[in-house]
């Protein structure tokens, strides 16, 4: 029995009741310039992906810092407790049902984040290169501002994952390093690094 092209494609799951999906042409059938086009597009993706991740992470941290600052300011003025955060969490999740990151616990982390880094310019500069779960580790593990800054700078410079960051904090690496890390670098972590991958998984 001879099958039509449509029958063959249907057999391979390429035709549905509402749409037709032609078979992908062979690479050998492409024009001579196709390889250059493929390489050019792939290079744009390779270059743009880490920048897109960094930009999204920057906006996430700026938003979280702003929320934390709002909570701190209101608590300072009104003196209310955690029940307001619980109510705020419920209402935010009702208003933004598709959003993530508005649990009471995460709102408290935002408050702690703003308290730990009162100068927003620091957040905008080096800290914006670290994913949210790194920020939580710095908040939970370190009370000393200088140590927090040291480990944040080291994590940016070395591209540490959160687990590696926690390991070095627990091992008190700063006490064993003769040379202090004093500045955040401007280098973006590679798109396939643990740090970059964790940034894409952080809740918004």
Backbone as CSV, one residue per row, in Angstrom:
resi,resn,N_x,N_y,N_z,CA_x,CA_y,CA_z,C_x,C_y,C_z
1,UNK,0.846,-1.193,0.000,0.000,0.000,0.000,0.880,1.241,0.000
2,UNK,0.607,2.167,-0.930,1.368,3.397,-1.008,0.769,4.443,-0.071
3,UNK,1.643,5.116,0.686,1.197,6.152,1.610,1.522,7.516,1.038
4,UNK,0.594,8.436,1.150,0.855,9.809,0.730,1.784,10.471,1.730
5,UNK,2.323,11.652,1.341,3.184,12.389,2.267,2.458,12.689,3.568
6,UNK,1.167,13.049,3.453,0.388,13.354,4.652,0.241,12.131,5.530
7,UNK,0.043,10.976,4.896,-0.088,9.748,5.671,1.203,9.439,6.415
8,UNK,2.341,9.646,5.730,3.633,9.373,6.361,3.851,10.301,7.544
9,UNK,3.531,11.584,7.339,3.720,12.546,8.427,2.775,12.267,9.582
10,UNK,1.554,11.863,9.262,0.610,11.518,10.314,1.123,10.328,11.109
11,UNK,1.725,9.373,10.401,2.279,8.195,11.059,3.366,8.592,12.039
12,UNK,4.125,9.627,11.703,5.217,10.081,12.567,4.772,11.187,13.528
13,UNK,3.489,11.425,13.623,2.979,12.385,14.590,3.198,13.824,14.217
14,UNK,3.286,14.122,12.920,3.568,15.481,12.496,2.340,16.209,11.977
15,UNK,1.180,15.548,11.999,-0.059,16.197,11.607,-1.090,15.959,12.700
16,UNK,-1.753,17.016,13.108,-2.823,16.901,14.087,-4.127,17.256,13.401
17,UNK,-5.200,17.244,14.162,-6.497,17.588,13.587,-6.559,19.043,13.160
18,UNK,-5.716,19.872,13.758,-5.824,21.312,13.502,-4.600,21.921,12.846
19,UNK,-3.482,21.198,12.784,-2.263,21.801,12.256,-1.409,20.759,11.558
20,UNK,-0.612,21.234,10.609,0.322,20.384,9.894,1.734,20.881,10.151
21,UNK,2.657,19.958,10.436,4.031,20.316,10.731,4.943,19.615,9.731
22,UNK,5.368,20.321,8.685,6.214,19.696,7.662,7.498,19.153,8.268
23,UNK,8.015,18.102,7.667,9.255,17.513,8.147,10.398,18.510,7.997
24,UNK,11.330,18.508,8.950,12.482,19.403,8.896,13.378,19.018,7.731
25,UNK,13.731,19.965,6.865,14.600,19.625,5.732,15.990,19.228,6.204
26,UNK,16.650,18.419,5.445,17.999,17.970,5.790,18.966,19.147,5.751
27,UNK,19.993,19.106,6.617,20.976,20.184,6.630,21.708,20.272,5.292
28,UNK,21.875,19.135,4.638,22.572,19.117,3.344,21.788,19.853,2.262
29,UNK,20.489,20.048,2.490,19.662,20.751,1.510,19.691,22.259,1.698
30,UNK,20.365,22.727,2.729,20.414,24.153,3.016,21.425,24.863,2.111
31,UNK,21.229,26.179,1.890,22.188,26.948,1.081,23.569,26.964,1.731
32,UNK,24.572,27.337,0.970,25.949,27.324,1.459,26.151,28.271,2.637
33,UNK,25.365,29.361,2.672,25.543,30.348,3.740,24.846,29.954,5.042
34,UNK,24.116,28.828,5.039,23.334,28.460,6.221,24.214,28.231,7.451
35,UNK,25.382,27.615,7.262,26.267,27.334,8.401,26.689,28.624,9.096
36,UNK,26.957,29.665,8.297,27.326,30.954,8.883,26.161,31.548,9.666
37,UNK,24.947,31.411,9.124,23.767,31.914,9.824,23.581,31.192,11.152
38,UNK,23.710,29.872,11.128,23.561,29.086,12.350,24.578,29.506,13.397
39,UNK,25.832,29.653,12.988,26.878,30.050,13.933,26.616,31.442,14.498
40,UNK,26.145,32.351,13.639,25.877,33.719,14.085,24.755,33.760,15.114
41,UNK,23.667,33.041,14.836,22.536,33.015,15.764,22.932,32.337,17.074
42,UNK,23.660,31.232,16.979,24.093,30.519,18.184,24.987,31.399,19.049
43,UNK,25.855,32.189,18.401,26.738,33.078,19.152,25.948,34.163,19.867
44,UNK,24.908,34.681,19.212,24.070,35.689,19.863,23.384,35.111,21.099
45,UNK,22.916,33.875,20.982,22.259,33.231,22.123,23.265,33.008,23.249
46,UNK,24.449,32.522,22.897,25.484,32.268,23.898,25.874,33.545,24.622
47,UNK,25.964,34.641,23.876,26.342,35.922,24.471,25.190,36.540,25.253
48,UNK,23.991,36.424,24.716,22.853,37.103,25.325,22.271,36.405,26.529
49,UNK,22.403,35.080,26.593,21.762,34.336,27.682,22.251,34.766,29.060
50,UNK,23.574,34.805,29.309,24.000,35.227,30.653,23.626,36.663,30.971
51,UNK,23.587,37.518,29.945,23.192,38.907,30.186,21.706,39.002,30.531
52,UNK,20.907,38.180,29.869,19.473,38.167,30.178,19.235,37.659,31.597
53,UNK,19.970,36.610,31.978,19.850,36.072,33.332,20.270,37.124,34.352
54,UNK,21.390,37.806,34.064,21.886,38.826,34.989,20.895,39.977,35.122
55,UNK,20.306,40.394,33.996,19.343,41.496,34.038,18.106,41.112,34.840
56,UNK,17.618,39.883,34.629,16.444,39.424,35.375,16.753,39.324,36.860
57,UNK,17.949,38.835,37.190,18.333,38.715,38.593,18.467,40.089,39.239
58,UNK,18.994,41.043,38.485,19.134,42.414,38.991,17.765,42.987,39.354
59,UNK,16.787,42.796,38.470,15.445,43.314,38.731,14.792,42.588,39.902
60,UNK,15.024,41.283,39.991,14.478,40.506,41.102,14.985,41.040,42.433
61,UNK,16.303,41.229,42.530,16.887,41.684,43.788,16.466,43.113,44.114
62,UNK,16.364,43.956,43.087,15.904,45.326,43.327,14.474,45.327,43.859
63,UNK,13.636,44.460,43.300,12.251,44.355,43.766,12.196,43.832,45.193
64,UNK,12.944,42.780,45.467,12.952,42.194,46.808,13.498,43.178,47.838
65,UNK,14.555,43.910,47.468,15.110,44.893,48.392,14.072,45.984,48.671
66,UNK,13.375,46.432,47.630,12.361,47.465,47.809,11.213,47.002,48.689
67,UNK,10.776,45.753,48.491,9.717,45.202,49.345,10.201,45.132,50.789
68,UNK,11.417,44.638,50.970,11.979,44.554,52.315,12.097,45.912,52.975
69,UNK,12.495,46.921,52.189,12.620,48.279,52.719,11.256,48.830,53.128
70,UNK,10.233,48.564,52.310,8.875,49.009,52.648,8.413,48.394,53.968
71,UNK,8.680,47.103,54.127,8.268,46.416,55.354,9.014,46.980,56.559
72,UNK,10.321,47.175,56.415,11.116,47.734,57.511,10.626,49.122,57.910
73,UNK,10.396,49.968,56.920,9.962,51.335,57.211,8.608,51.344,57.908
74,UNK,7.693,50.515,57.424,6.362,50.490,58.012,6.407,49.925,59.432
75,UNK,7.216,48.904,59.639,7.343,48.347,60.983,7.951,49.360,61.948
76,UNK,8.919,50.116,61.442,9.558,51.123,62.285,8.570,52.216,62.686
77,UNK,7.689,52.573,61.756,6.728,53.643,62.021,5.546,53.169,62.860
78,UNK,5.065,51.956,62.560,3.824,51.490,63.167,4.032,50.468,64.283
79,UNK,5.184,49.780,64.264,5.478,48.819,65.315,4.660,47.548,65.273
80,UNK,4.218,47.111,64.073,3.414,45.897,64.000,4.293,44.659,63.887
81,UNK,3.701,43.498,64.081,4.453,42.253,64.126,4.280,41.392,62.895
82,UNK,4.522,40.084,63.088,4.568,39.157,61.958,3.191,38.862,61.371
83,UNK,2.119,39.130,62.108,0.789,38.842,61.572,0.512,39.650,60.310
84,UNK,1.052,40.853,60.253,0.862,41.678,59.064,1.567,41.043,57.863
85,UNK,2.739,40.468,58.089,3.455,39.795,57.003,2.655,38.595,56.505
86,UNK,2.059,37.849,57.422,1.226,36.710,57.018,0.046,37.177,56.159
87,UNK,-0.585,38.272,56.569,-1.713,38.811,55.811,-1.249,39.339,54.454
88,UNK,-0.107,40.020,54.462,0.451,40.564,53.228,0.762,39.442,52.243
89,UNK,1.310,38.349,52.748,1.628,37.206,51.895,0.374,36.657,51.229
90,UNK,-0.669,36.469,52.007,-1.924,35.939,51.458,-2.497,36.859,50.393
91,UNK,-2.496,38.152,50.657,-3.074,39.103,49.705,-2.232,39.223,48.436
92,UNK,-0.916,39.168,48.572,-0.059,39.243,47.390,-0.240,38.021,46.499
93,UNK,-0.356,36.860,47.119,-0.562,35.652,46.318,-1.942,35.635,45.676
94,UNK,-2.899,36.309,46.318,-4.209,36.442,45.699,-4.193,37.416,44.535
95,UNK,-3.417,38.477,44.668,-3.346,39.482,43.608,-2.459,39.031,42.457
96,UNK,-1.437,38.230,42.766,-0.515,37.731,41.741,-0.481,36.201,41.801
97,UNK,-1.552,35.543,41.365,-1.640,34.080,41.507,-0.579,33.321,40.726
98,UNK,-0.040,33.934,39.684,0.988,33.262,38.890,2.396,33.554,39.407
99,UNK,2.498,34.424,40.393,3.805,34.795,40.913,4.293,33.823,41.969
100,UNK,5.602,33.829,42.177,6.204,33.018,43.228,7.044,33.922,44.122
101,UNK,7.337,33.428,45.313,8.238,34.166,46.182,7.564,35.055,47.198
102,UNK,6.235,34.925,47.363,5.529,35.811,48.282,5.089,35.099,49.559
103,UNK,5.742,34.016,49.896,5.426,33.324,51.143,5.842,34.189,52.326
104,UNK,5.247,33.972,53.505,5.682,34.741,54.681,7.178,34.610,54.929
105,UNK,7.693,33.411,54.743,9.122,33.194,54.977,9.972,34.031,54.030
106,UNK,9.579,34.065,52.753,10.379,34.820,51.794,10.245,36.323,52.018
107,UNK,9.072,36.777,52.433,8.912,38.192,52.755,9.809,38.589,53.930
108,UNK,9.953,37.687,54.878,10.851,37.961,56.007,12.307,37.991,55.547
109,UNK,12.634,37.142,54.567,13.982,37.196,53.996,14.206,38.533,53.282
110,UNK,13.194,39.030,52.605,13.318,40.330,51.943,13.579,41.426,52.967
111,UNK,12.871,41.364,54.069,13.088,42.335,55.142,14.516,42.236,55.670
112,UNK,14.988,41.011,55.883,16.354,40.809,56.371,17.381,41.254,55.330
113,UNK,17.065,41.055,54.058,17.951,41.462,52.967,18.143,42.972,52.966
114,UNK,17.043,43.709,53.095,17.130,45.171,53.126,17.846,45.656,54.380
115,UNK,17.649,44.959,55.491,18.321,45.346,56.732,19.819,45.058,56.660
116,UNK,20.182,43.945,56.015,21.590,43.565,55.923,22.368,44.476,54.983
117,UNK,21.692,44.991,53.956,22.342,45.857,52.971,21.548,47.163,52.868
118,UNK,21.670,48.054,53.835,20.874,49.291,53.816,21.217,50.233,52.665
119,UNK,22.419,50.083,52.107,22.835,50.924,50.988,22.462,50.231,49.679
120,UNK,21.463,50.756,48.992,20.979,50.099,47.776,22.009,50.109,46.656
121,UNK,22.946,51.044,46.685,23.960,51.080,45.631,24.830,49.824,45.663
122,UNK,25.022,49.246,46.848,25.777,47.996,46.955,25.004,46.866,46.291
123,UNK,23.697,46.865,46.498,22.849,45.845,45.877,22.890,45.990,44.362
124,UNK,22.834,47.214,43.877,22.839,47.455,42.440,24.148,47.043,41.792
125,UNK,25.229,47.135,42.533,26.543,46.843,41.959,26.853,45.350,42.059
126,UNK,27.686,44.974,43.013,28.149,43.592,43.076,27.102,42.577,43.450
127,UNK,26.254,42.907,44.424,25.298,41.920,44.917,24.318,41.460,43.853
128,UNK,24.031,42.311,42.885,23.060,41.968,41.849,23.520,40.793,41.005
129,UNK,24.777,40.408,41.132,25.295,39.280,40.364,25.085,37.946,41.068
130,UNK,24.604,37.981,42.303,24.384,36.743,43.052,22.898,36.405,43.098
131,UNK,22.537,35.143,42.830,21.124,34.736,42.890,20.545,34.884,44.295
132,UNK,19.233,34.840,44.361,18.526,35.064,45.617,18.918,34.046,46.689
133,UNK,19.082,32.772,46.313,19.424,31.765,47.320,20.821,32.002,47.895
134,UNK,21.707,32.602,47.127,22.995,33.023,47.681,22.783,34.106,48.733
135,UNK,21.885,35.039,48.426,21.612,36.131,49.361,21.075,35.590,50.688
136,UNK,20.193,34.604,50.590,19.638,34.007,51.806,20.740,33.357,52.633
137,UNK,21.660,32.667,51.965,22.767,32.029,52.682,23.616,33.071,53.409
138,UNK,23.899,34.179,52.746,24.688,35.243,53.373,23.971,35.811,54.593
139,UNK,22.657,35.955,54.486,21.864,36.503,55.592,21.811,35.525,56.761
140,UNK,21.567,34.254,56.449,21.395,33.260,57.504,22.700,32.914,58.207
141,UNK,23.791,32.918,57.453,25.052,32.402,57.979,25.943,33.462,58.621
142,UNK,25.746,34.722,58.249,26.701,35.751,58.662,25.993,36.950,59.283
143,UNK,26.461,37.339,60.463,25.948,38.540,61.121,26.868,39.737,60.916
144,UNK,28.147,39.465,60.711,29.125,40.539,60.572,29.070,41.121,59.158
145,UNK,28.827,42.422,59.013,28.713,43.029,57.675,29.972,42.876,56.833
146,UNK,31.152,42.996,57.461,32.398,42.878,56.707,32.584,41.465,56.172
147,UNK,32.260,40.467,56.985,32.366,39.087,56.518,31.350,38.807,55.413
148,UNK,30.167,39.352,55.572,29.133,39.163,54.549,29.596,39.751,53.217
149,UNK,30.188,40.923,53.284,30.689,41.560,52.067,31.831,40.745,51.457
150,UNK,32.710,40.220,52.307,33.852,39.442,51.819,33.380,38.200,51.064
151,UNK,32.444,37.470,51.660,31.971,36.243,51.016,31.137,36.544,49.770
152,UNK,30.400,37.639,49.792,29.644,38.023,48.601,30.595,38.323,47.450
153,UNK,31.652,39.080,47.742,32.629,39.416,46.703,33.338,38.166,46.193
154,UNK,33.692,37.262,47.111,34.366,36.029,46.712,33.459,35.162,45.843
155,UNK,32.184,35.087,46.202,31.241,34.277,45.427,31.077,34.821,44.016
156,UNK,31.049,36.150,43.884,30.954,36.762,42.561,32.219,36.487,41.762
157,UNK,33.362,36.714,42.385,34.637,36.582,41.679,34.912,35.143,41.260
158,UNK,34.564,34.198,42.135,34.877,32.797,41.866,33.727,32.031,41.209
159,UNK,32.544,32.639,41.131,31.410,31.954,40.516,30.897,30.789,41.339
160,UNK,30.964,30.910,42.669,30.550,29.805,43.540,29.060,29.524,43.426
161,UNK,28.699,28.254,43.489,27.306,27.875,43.680,26.934,28.159,45.131
162,UNK,25.651,28.056,45.446,25.230,28.300,46.822,25.860,27.291,47.774
163,UNK,25.913,26.018,47.364,26.485,24.993,48.234,27.956,25.257,48.515
164,UNK,28.683,25.696,47.499,30.101,26.010,47.693,30.247,27.218,48.615
165,UNK,29.396,28.210,48.432,29.419,29.385,49.308,29.200,28.978,50.760
166,UNK,28.184,28.170,51.009,27.892,27.725,52.375,29.059,26.925,52.939
167,UNK,29.646,26.077,52.106,30.797,25.277,52.548,31.943,26.174,53.011
168,UNK,32.230,27.211,52.247,33.344,28.096,52.605,33.011,28.955,53.826
169,UNK,31.750,29.344,53.960,31.367,30.094,55.162,31.524,29.213,56.398
170,UNK,31.020,27.984,56.306,31.129,27.063,57.437,32.587,26.756,57.768
171,UNK,33.438,26.732,56.728,34.858,26.468,56.947,35.657,27.705,57.306
172,UNK,34.977,28.858,57.405,35.606,30.132,57.778,36.805,30.438,56.875
173,UNK,36.542,30.371,55.585,37.600,30.573,54.597,38.282,31.921,54.755
174,UNK,37.535,32.944,55.127,38.113,34.288,55.220,39.256,34.354,56.227
175,UNK,39.247,33.459,57.217,40.309,33.459,58.218,41.590,32.824,57.682
176,UNK,41.452,32.030,56.620,42.609,31.316,56.077,43.172,31.970,54.831
177,UNK,42.508,33.002,54.343,42.978,33.683,53.138,43.810,34.896,53.532
178,UNK,45.012,34.955,53.006,45.880,36.074,53.345,45.501,37.350,52.629
179,UNK,44.877,37.225,51.466,44.535,38.405,50.670,43.030,38.591,50.662
180,UNK,42.587,39.720,51.150,41.151,39.986,51.207,40.624,40.350,49.830
181,UNK,39.389,39.963,49.584,38.699,40.369,48.365,37.908,41.621,48.713
182,UNK,38.246,42.730,48.094,37.656,43.999,48.510,36.665,44.573,47.514
183,UNK,36.694,44.109,46.277,35.814,44.688,45.261,35.029,43.606,44.540
184,UNK,33.802,43.957,44.166,33.031,43.074,43.312,33.548,43.217,41.889
185,UNK,33.676,42.100,41.185,34.091,42.172,39.790,32.875,42.388,38.912
186,UNK,33.119,42.813,37.689,32.026,43.054,36.744,31.809,41.859,35.825
187,UNK,32.538,40.770,36.057,32.447,39.608,35.183,31.165,38.839,35.437
188,UNK,30.441,38.534,34.376,29.233,37.734,34.501,29.606,36.266,34.572
189,UNK,28.919,35.473,35.399,29.188,34.041,35.409,28.769,33.429,34.085
190,UNK,29.485,32.394,33.609,29.094,31.746,32.355,27.667,31.238,32.427
191,UNK,27.010,31.163,31.260,25.602,30.773,31.230,25.382,29.370,31.766
192,UNK,26.410,28.498,31.659,26.236,27.125,32.112,26.830,26.885,33.490
193,UNK,27.220,27.953,34.193,27.784,27.776,35.523,26.682,27.481,36.529
194,UNK,27.070,26.906,37.674,26.096,26.616,38.721,25.398,27.889,39.171
195,UNK,26.156,28.974,39.274,25.587,30.230,39.754,24.537,30.757,38.791
196,UNK,24.840,30.719,37.491,23.886,31.206,36.502,22.644,30.328,36.460
197,UNK,22.832,29.016,36.565,21.691,28.113,36.549,20.798,28.327,37.760
198,UNK,21.390,28.598,38.920,20.598,28.829,40.122,19.807,30.120,40.015
199,UNK,20.345,31.094,39.302,19.618,32.350,39.123,18.318,32.124,38.375
200,UNK,18.321,31.190,37.411,17.108,30.941,36.638,16.066,30.199,37.450
201,UNK,16.470,29.557,38.545,15.523,28.795,39.353,14.988,29.591,40.535
202,UNK,15.549,30.762,40.787,15.102,31.538,41.935,13.664,32.001,41.745
203,UNK,12.875,32.003,42.822,11.468,32.386,42.700,11.309,33.877,42.536
204,UNK,10.289,34.287,41.804,9.977,35.708,41.685,8.658,35.972,42.384
